[in-house]
Structure formats: C-alpha cells, structure tokens
Amino acid sequence: MFTPKVQNEQTDLLMKALLSLTSMEEAYRFCEDVLTVQELKSITQRLEVAILLKHRVTYQEIAKTTGASTATISRVNRSLLYGADGYTFVLRQIDPENDARSPAGISAE
C-alpha cells in the first residue's frame, strides 16, 4: 500500500479537488486559479521531460528541446526510477500506447 510523504487534511482536500475535475475546461479553470503561470509551465515541462525520458531520449536532447535544466531532468528521472510511480501511472492513463511510439520531432539515441 502506498503511503504519501505528505498527507494531511489539506493535501487530502487538494487530491479530492483534483479528482472532482471532469473535463479539460474544468482542469484549465482550476489550474489557472490555483497555480501561477510559471508553476503551470514548470509542471508541464516536467511531464514533457518524463515522456521523453520514457522514450530514452538523451539529457542533452531533452534540455535542447524543452529548455529544462539538467537538474530538472535528473530530478524527473529520479522520480521515474525511484519515486511513487506517479509519472508512470499518469503517462499510461493519458497515452496507453506511450511506450510504443516516439514523440514527434525527437529521436531516441
């Protein structure tokens, strides 16, 4: 059974709020109200980095393509390897065929 590193009434409320969203529009509305533009860009970039890492794209190519620092790429990679499997679960949910395809414009080395 998974035990979150940070769990309390406030984080439970946030997780319930995320689970309550039922459309892309609702998700955008919630994110615009809760996150700064920079926070949203950072989260988006990390997800993009995770996708590219899953496709075995090199750190150098990921940095060039996404603008992410090698520290960010390394942090995402550490989460993919040793984390709570959150990225892996989400990537399977949003694109079940993720492992079978390469991202557009990127060549794995």
N, CA, C and O of each residue as an XYZ file, in Angstrom:
436
protein
N       0.842     -1.193      0.000
C       0.000      0.000      0.000
C       0.880      1.247      0.000
O       1.887      1.309      0.705
N       0.497      2.211     -0.778
C       1.256      3.453     -0.910
C       0.964      4.385      0.258
O      -0.191      4.570      0.642
N       2.012      4.966      0.814
C       1.875      5.963      1.869
C       2.534      7.252      1.387
O       3.751      7.289      1.208
N       1.751      8.309      1.176
C       2.317      9.575      0.693
C       3.280     10.180      1.709
O       3.117     10.005      2.917
N       4.287     10.897      1.201
C       5.242     11.578      2.076
C       4.577     12.718      2.828
O       4.903     12.990      3.984
N       3.645     13.379      2.163
C       2.916     14.484      2.787
C       1.433     14.179      2.681
O       0.855     14.226      1.595
N       0.832     13.872      3.795
C      -0.610     13.640      3.797
C      -1.197     14.238      5.061
O      -0.804     13.905      6.179
N      -2.141     15.123      4.848
C      -2.885     15.731      5.946
C      -4.235     16.170      5.382
O      -4.538     15.920      4.216
N      -5.022     16.811      6.196
C      -6.364     17.217      5.743
C      -6.296     18.142      4.531
O      -7.126     18.046      3.626
N      -5.304     19.042      4.513
C      -5.196     19.996      3.413
C      -4.806     19.291      2.106
O      -5.379     19.573      1.054
N      -3.834     18.379      2.175
C      -3.448     17.685      0.941
C      -4.545     16.728      0.490
O      -4.747     16.539     -0.709
N      -5.253     16.123      1.441
C      -6.400     15.284      1.072
C      -7.445     16.110      0.322
O      -8.030     15.644     -0.656
N      -7.671     17.331      0.783
C      -8.636     18.212      0.121
C      -8.182     18.539     -1.307
O      -8.995     18.549     -2.231
N      -6.894     18.805     -1.482
C      -6.373     19.067     -2.825
C      -6.566     17.854     -3.727
O      -6.998     17.996     -4.871
N      -6.255     16.677     -3.231
C      -6.412     15.462     -4.044
C      -7.881     15.236     -4.410
O      -8.185     14.836     -5.534
N      -8.781     15.488     -3.475
C     -10.220     15.369     -3.766
C     -10.636     16.391     -4.825
O     -11.442     16.091     -5.705
N     -10.080     17.596     -4.731
C     -10.391     18.628     -5.724
C      -9.935     18.183     -7.111
O     -10.674     18.327     -8.085
N      -8.720     17.643     -7.202
C      -8.224     17.158     -8.498
C      -9.093     16.033     -9.039
O      -9.396     15.993    -10.231
N      -9.489     15.129     -8.172
C     -10.332     14.009     -8.596
C     -11.734     14.447     -9.019
O     -12.415     13.729     -9.751
N     -12.161     15.614     -8.563
C     -13.508     16.082     -8.897
C     -13.600     16.679    -10.297
O     -14.702     16.849    -10.820
N     -12.475     16.995    -10.908
C     -12.475     17.613    -12.235
C     -12.879     16.590    -13.284
O     -12.349     15.480    -13.323
N     -13.823     16.976    -14.133
C     -14.366     16.008    -15.092
C     -14.175     16.402    -16.554
O     -14.591     15.668    -17.451
N     -13.549     17.553    -16.802
C     -13.331     17.959    -18.193
C     -12.040     18.761    -18.297
O     -11.506     19.243    -17.297
N     -11.553     18.892    -19.518
C     -10.355     19.685    -19.776
C     -10.587     21.133    -19.355
O      -9.706     21.763    -18.770
N     -11.780     21.659    -19.657
C     -12.082     23.043    -19.282
C     -12.028     23.222    -17.774
O     -11.456     24.199    -17.291
N     -12.613     22.295    -17.019
C     -12.565     22.381    -15.555
C     -11.124     22.332    -15.056
O     -10.755     23.059    -14.134
N     -10.316     21.478    -15.666
C      -8.911     21.360    -15.265
C      -8.168     22.672    -15.521
O      -7.419     23.142    -14.664
N      -8.376     23.261    -16.698
C      -7.741     24.542    -17.004
C      -8.199     25.624    -16.028
O      -7.382     26.393    -15.519
N      -9.494     25.681    -15.772
C     -10.017     26.700    -14.855
C      -9.395     26.565    -13.465
O      -8.978     27.554    -12.862
N      -9.339     25.327    -12.965
C      -8.775     25.086    -11.642
C      -7.291     25.474    -11.617
O      -6.838     26.171    -10.709
N      -6.554     25.021    -12.612
C      -5.118     25.317    -12.652
C      -4.853     26.813    -12.755
O      -3.933     27.321    -12.115
N      -5.641     27.521    -13.548
C      -5.452     28.967    -13.662
C      -5.712     29.680    -12.352
O      -5.062     30.683    -12.054
N      -6.654     29.179    -11.561
C      -6.949     29.798    -10.274
C      -5.932     29.427     -9.197
O      -5.631     30.242     -8.325
N      -5.406     28.217     -9.250
C      -4.560     27.708     -8.168
C      -3.070     27.934     -8.420
O      -2.315     28.185     -7.481
N      -2.645     27.846     -9.670
C      -1.224     27.919     -9.996
C      -0.869     29.234    -10.668
O      -1.690     29.837    -11.360
N       0.367     29.671    -10.454
C       0.867     30.798    -11.239
C       1.192     30.270    -12.638
O       1.284     29.060    -12.846
N       1.362     31.168    -13.572
C       1.723     30.763    -14.927
C       3.040     29.982    -14.889
O       3.176     28.961    -15.562
N       4.004     30.459    -14.106
C       5.304     29.790    -14.027
C       5.180     28.395    -13.412
O       5.839     27.463    -13.872
N       4.354     28.239    -12.389
C       4.152     26.914    -11.789
C       3.548     25.943    -12.801
O       3.963     24.787    -12.887
N       2.574     26.416    -13.560
C       1.951     25.572    -14.581
C       2.964     25.187    -15.663
O       2.998     24.040    -16.110
N       3.786     26.154    -16.079
C       4.818     25.861    -17.078
C       5.822     24.843    -16.544
O       6.257     23.958    -17.281
N       6.192     24.961    -15.277
C       7.152     24.026    -14.674
C       6.598     22.615    -14.615
O       7.300     21.657    -14.938
N       5.349     22.478    -14.208
C       4.715     21.158    -14.136
C       4.592     20.562    -15.536
O       4.850     19.376    -15.743
N       4.195     21.401    -16.492
C       4.062     20.956    -17.878
C       5.409     20.486    -18.424
O       5.493     19.456    -19.093
N       6.450     21.245    -18.134
C       7.789     20.885    -18.593
C       8.233     19.553    -17.985
O       8.812     18.723    -18.685
N       7.973     19.338    -16.706
C       8.355     18.081    -16.062
C       7.634     16.893    -16.688
O       8.225     15.827    -16.860
N       6.375     17.068    -17.025
C       5.634     15.990    -17.679
C       6.228     15.693    -19.059
O       6.377     14.533    -19.441
N       6.562     16.744    -19.796
C       7.190     16.563    -21.108
C       8.535     15.845    -20.967
O       8.854     14.953    -21.754
N       9.318     16.237    -19.962
C      10.604     15.581    -19.701
C      10.391     14.106    -19.389
O      11.136     13.257    -19.879
N       9.385     13.792    -18.580
C       9.098     12.391    -18.233
C       8.778     11.575    -19.481
O       9.246     10.446    -19.628
N       7.986     12.143    -20.369
C       7.644     11.443    -21.617
C       8.911     11.156    -22.422
O       9.104     10.045    -22.915
N       9.764     12.162    -22.547
C      10.987     11.988    -23.326
C      11.937     10.987    -22.671
O      12.565     10.187    -23.364
N      12.044     11.025    -21.353
C      12.883     10.049    -20.656
C      12.363      8.636    -20.864
O      13.148      7.704    -21.044
N      11.047      8.470    -20.840
C      10.457      7.150    -21.084
C      10.821      6.635    -22.472
O      10.917      5.428    -22.697
N      11.021      7.569    -23.397
C      11.402      7.204    -24.762
C      12.919      7.133    -24.936
O      13.423      7.014    -26.053
N      13.633      7.208    -23.822
C      15.099      7.082    -23.802
C      15.811      8.158    -24.613
O      16.865      7.914    -25.200
N      15.224      9.347    -24.636
C      15.879     10.487    -25.268
C      16.982     10.956    -24.314
O      16.804     10.917    -23.096
N      18.105     11.394    -24.853
C      19.238     11.806    -24.024
C      18.938     13.098    -23.268
O      18.107     13.906    -23.684
N      19.640     13.270    -22.140
C      19.506     14.502    -21.361
C      19.783     15.712    -22.244
O      19.053     16.701    -22.189
N      20.832     15.640    -23.055
C      21.212     16.759    -23.913
C      20.082     17.124    -24.878
O      19.766     18.302    -25.048
N      19.485     16.131    -25.499
C      18.393     16.387    -26.441
C      17.161     16.914    -25.702
O      16.472     17.801    -26.206
N      16.881     16.378    -24.520
C      15.737     16.854    -23.729
C      15.943     18.312    -23.343
O      15.027     19.125    -23.466
N      17.144     18.644    -22.875
C      17.440     20.027    -22.487
C      17.278     20.962    -23.680
O      16.703     22.044    -23.557
N      17.782     20.543    -24.821
C      17.693     21.350    -26.047
C      16.240     21.544    -26.473
O      15.843     22.650    -26.840
N      15.459     20.490    -26.427
C      14.075     20.521    -26.901
C      13.135     21.260    -25.956
O      12.280     22.028    -26.396
N      13.299     21.022    -24.651
C      12.335     21.546    -23.677
C      12.801     22.799    -22.953
O      11.989     23.541    -22.401
N      14.111     23.035    -22.956
C      14.648     24.145    -22.176
C      14.827     23.798    -20.708
O      15.206     24.656    -19.910
N      14.560     22.555    -20.343
C      14.717     22.119    -18.952
C      16.196     22.019    -18.606
O      17.019     21.647    -19.442
N      16.516     22.352    -17.375
C      17.897     22.206    -16.918
C      18.201     20.731    -16.695
O      17.295     19.913    -16.535
N      19.482     20.407    -16.688
C      19.844     19.012    -16.419
C      19.451     18.624    -15.000
O      19.188     17.451    -14.733
N      19.408     19.588    -14.086
C      18.953     19.297    -12.719
C      17.486     18.873    -12.720
O      17.112     17.926    -12.028
N      16.657     19.567    -13.491
C      15.241     19.200    -13.597
C      15.095     17.832    -14.251
O      14.311     17.001    -13.793
N      15.841     17.604    -15.308
C      15.774     16.311    -15.997
C      16.181     15.197    -15.045
O      15.541     14.147    -14.999
N      17.238     15.425    -14.294
C      17.713     14.433    -13.329
C      16.675     14.169    -12.240
O      16.467     13.023    -11.843
N      16.029     15.222    -11.762
C      15.003     15.080    -10.721
C      13.833     14.245    -11.234
O      13.334     13.369    -10.528
N      13.398     14.516    -12.459
C      12.303     13.745    -13.050
C      12.738     12.295    -13.251
O      11.969     11.372    -12.981
N      13.960     12.093    -13.720
C      14.461     10.735    -13.924
C      14.510      9.964    -12.605
O      14.153      8.787    -12.554
N      14.951     10.629    -11.550
C      14.977     10.000    -10.220
C      13.570      9.591     -9.792
O      13.373      8.515     -9.228
N      12.599     10.453    -10.064
C      11.207     10.119     -9.736
C      10.721      8.928    -10.549
O      10.014      8.063    -10.031
N      11.099      8.884    -11.818
C      10.704      7.748    -12.662
C      11.316      6.443    -12.159
O      10.670      5.396    -12.189
N      12.556      6.510    -11.701
C      13.259      5.301    -11.264
C      12.925      4.880     -9.836
O      12.780      3.692     -9.550
N      12.804      5.861     -8.942
C      12.697      5.539     -7.515
C      11.500      6.167     -6.819
O      11.357      6.040     -5.603
N      10.644      6.838     -7.567
C       9.525      7.554     -6.966
C       8.317      6.675     -6.711
O       8.423      5.452     -6.622
N       7.185      7.313     -6.598
C       5.927      6.647     -6.248
C       5.168      6.136     -7.471
O       4.010      5.735     -7.351
N       5.795      6.144     -8.636
C       5.199      5.701     -9.903
C       4.081      6.614    -10.394
O       3.273      6.210    -11.232
N       4.029      7.827     -9.884
C       3.008      8.773    -10.316
C       3.121      9.140    -11.783
O       2.126      9.134    -12.507
N       4.340      9.463    -12.228
C       4.532      9.780    -13.648
C       4.125      8.596    -14.517
O       3.387      8.756    -15.489
N       4.604      7.416    -14.165
C       4.326      6.220    -14.964
C       2.826      5.975    -15.065
O       2.313      5.680    -16.145
N       2.131      6.096    -13.952
C       0.683      5.888    -13.949
C      -0.010      6.912    -14.843
O      -0.856      6.558    -15.664
N       0.351      8.179    -14.678
C      -0.281      9.238    -15.472
C       0.019      9.060    -16.956
O      -0.872      9.221    -17.791
N       1.259      8.731    -17.291
C       1.598      8.547    -18.709
C       0.801      7.407    -19.320
O       0.379      7.494    -20.473
N       0.594      6.352    -18.569
C      -0.235      5.245    -19.079
C      -1.687      5.680    -19.254
O      -2.353      5.251    -20.196
N      -2.178      6.525    -18.357
C      -3.570      6.980    -18.421
C      -3.806      7.912    -19.603
O      -4.823      7.809    -20.288
N      -2.865      8.822    -19.841
C      -3.096      9.807    -20.904
C      -2.728      9.271    -22.275
O      -3.215      9.777    -23.286
N      -1.875      8.254    -22.324
C      -1.470      7.683    -23.606
C      -1.061      6.230    -23.405
O       0.122      5.938    -23.228
N      -2.026      5.319    -23.429
C      -1.731      3.905    -23.167
C      -0.702      3.306    -24.114
O      -0.069      2.305    -23.780
N      -0.525      3.901    -25.290
C       0.441      3.392    -26.258
C       1.775      4.124    -26.159
O       2.620      3.987    -27.043
N       1.970      4.889    -25.107
C       3.151      5.729    -24.922
C       4.452      4.996    -25.199
O       5.317      5.543    -25.883
N       4.621      3.793    -24.701
C       5.883      3.079    -24.849
C       6.136      2.627    -26.281
O       7.272      2.310    -26.635
N       5.108      2.592    -27.097
C       5.247      2.068    -28.459
C       5.623      3.139    -29.474
O       5.977      2.811    -30.607
N       5.554      4.413    -29.095
C       5.788      5.473    -30.071
C       6.860      6.432    -29.589
O       7.105      6.553    -28.389
N       7.490      7.104    -30.520
C       8.434      8.163    -30.182
C       7.719      9.497    -30.270
O       6.831      9.674    -31.104
N       8.099     10.444    -29.411
C       7.498     11.771    -29.503
C       7.862     12.421    -30.835
O       8.943     12.184    -31.373
N       6.976     13.220    -31.350
C       7.196     13.885    -32.637
C       8.439     14.763    -32.581
O       8.629     15.528    -31.635
N       9.276     14.646    -33.595
C      10.431     15.521    -33.703
C      11.616     15.147    -32.838
O      12.613     15.868    -32.836
N      11.548     14.061    -32.109
C      12.632     13.663    -31.214
C      13.106     12.278    -31.607
O      12.300     11.376    -31.837
N      14.405     12.117    -31.682
C      14.927     10.785    -31.975
C      15.640     10.242    -30.751
O      16.514     10.904    -30.190
N      15.276      9.061    -30.344
C      15.941      8.415    -29.216
C      17.294      7.903    -29.676
O      17.439      7.396    -30.789
N      18.291      8.044    -28.792
C      19.633      7.576    -29.146
C      19.993      6.364    -28.330
O      21.087      5.820    -28.482
